[in-house]
């Protein structure tokens, strides 16, 4: 019996997903064909279907894999000694990645696909909830450490933080010359000012 090397299998699968992401970002889900995916990945159709049963499965894998990576990043951040610094680092890193023009187009394509595919829409909702829950953990830890305003409800704060990430994606899709490093620095400043503890009134 032929044995499968798990590491090689995972690496090949990852290469297919990465190549497909570029195709979907450029042409959209509907106009991308399996032949496009095979050309981009440098594989035959038989090889493609060995890893994925359909074009939709490849598209879905882009977002399940991304969610898993984000979850790992948030889990690691929650274990750091400085939860506020971890929160700022995670958010600015995610915003920078997601606001890349190609990724921004892919995110918009996902929104379009979610409008016509209920199962895919549920996947996107789960990913969004997982992101907000992970951010809420960091907000809670930072508040407990006295690093941010303890009066800000963690869930609500996480929602607004996630909203700022979404805003970066929207801007990147419209402003192709966006200076991402500069925008990431501004985002950090906004977060710090939003989350910082409010000093008591003078003479209070």
N, C-alpha and C positions, 0 to 999 in steps of 0.2 A: 504494500500500500504506500502511495506517495504521501510523505509527511509535509506539512506546511510549517514554514518558519514564521512564527507569530510576528517577529520584529519586521521581517521583510514584507509580510502581508500588510501590516499596519502602515509601513512606510509607503507602499504602493497605493494603498487606499488613500492616504493623505495626499499623495501627489495628484491623484485623480481629482480629489475634492478641490485642491488648490487651483488646478487647471480649469476645472469647471466654474469656479467662482469668477475667474476672469471672463469666461464666455458669457455667463449669465449677467454680469455687470455690464458688458459691452452690448449684448444683443437682447437682453431680457429673457425671461423664462420661455415665453411662447415661441419666439423666433429662433431660439437655440435648439439645434437638433442633436440627436445622439452622435451623428457623424461629426458635428462641430466638437463635441466633447472628446471623441476619440482622437481627432486631429490634435487638439490642444494637449491632450495627455500623452500622445504618441503611442496609442495602443489600438488593438483591434476591437471590433464590436463585441466579439466573444469574450475578450478580457474585461471589457467594461461591465458586461452583464454577469461576469463571474463575481464581481464585487458589489454591484448594485442591480436590482431587478428592473429599474426604470429610470428615466430622466428625472422624474419627480423625486425618486429616492436619493439621487445625487444632490439635487437642490436642497432637499430636507437635511441631508447630512451636513451641509455647510453650516446650518444654524444649530443643529444638535452638537456638532463638534465645538462650535464657538461658545455655546452655552457651557459646555463642560470645561473649556479652558478658562472662561470667566469665573466659574464656580471655584476652580482650583486657585485662581488668583485671589479671590475674596477670602477663601479659607485660609490661605497663607497670610494674608494681610491681618486677619482677625487674631493671629497668634503673635503679632509683633508687639514690642514693648511700648511703642508710641502709636496708639490707634488713630489719632488725628493725622499724623504724618502719613500713615498707611492709607487712610481714607483719601487724602489729597492726591497721593501718588497713584492709587488705583483709578480714581475718577479722571485725572488728567491723562493718564495713559490710555484708558478706554476711549475717552473723547478724541484723543489724537488718532488712534487707530480707526475708529468708526468714521471720523470726519475726512479720512483720505478719500479723494474724489471717487475712485473705483468702488471702495467699500460703501460710500454714501449712496451710490447708484444701486448697489446690491441691496441695501437696506430698503430703499424705496421700491425696488422690484419685489421684495418680500412683502411689503405692505399691499402691493397690488395683488400678489398671489393669495394673500390671506383673505382678501375681499371676495375671492371666488372659490376658496378651498377651506371648508370649515375645520378639517383636521389640522391643516397647516396653521390656520388662525389660532387654534388652541395651543399648538406648539409655541408660537410667538408669545401668546399670553403667559404660558408657563415660564418661558425664558425671562420675560419682563418681571414676573413676580419673583423669580429666583434672584434676579439682579437687585430688586428693591429690598428683598429680605436680607441679602448679604450686606447691602449698604446700611440697612437699619442696625445690623449687629455692630458694625463699626461705629455708627453714630452713638449707640447705647454705651459701648465701651469708652468712647471719648468723653461722653457726658459723665459717666461714673468716675472717670479720672479727673474731672474738673477742667477739661480742656476746651469744652464747648458749652453752650447754654443748656443746662439741664431741663429747662422749661420747654424746649422744642420737642414735640412728640417724635420719636425715632422713625415711625412709619411715614409720617407726613414729611419729615425732613428728607428721608430717603427718596420719596416721590419727587420732591422738588429737585434733588440732586440728579436723579435720573432724567428729569425734564431738561436740565441744563445740558446733559449729554445729547439728548435728542435735538436740542437747539443747535448744537455744533454740527450735527449731521445735516440738518436743514440748511444751514448756512453754507456748508461745504458743497451741497448739491446745487446751490445757486451762485456761489462766488468761487469760481474755479481758481482764482489767484489768492485764495485765503492763506494768510501766513499762520500755519498751524502752531508753530512754537510760540508765537506771540499770543495767539488766542488761548493756548493752554495756560500761559502765565496769567492772563486776565481771568480765566476760569478759576484758577487757584485763589486769586485775590477775592473774587466774588464769594467763593465758598468760605474762606476765612472770615470775611465780614458778615456773612449770613449766619455762621455757626458760632462765632465767638461769644463768650459770656457777656451779658449786659451788666455793666457796673451799677451798683446801687445808687439811687439819687443822692446828690450832695446833701450832707446833713441828715441823711436817713439813718 
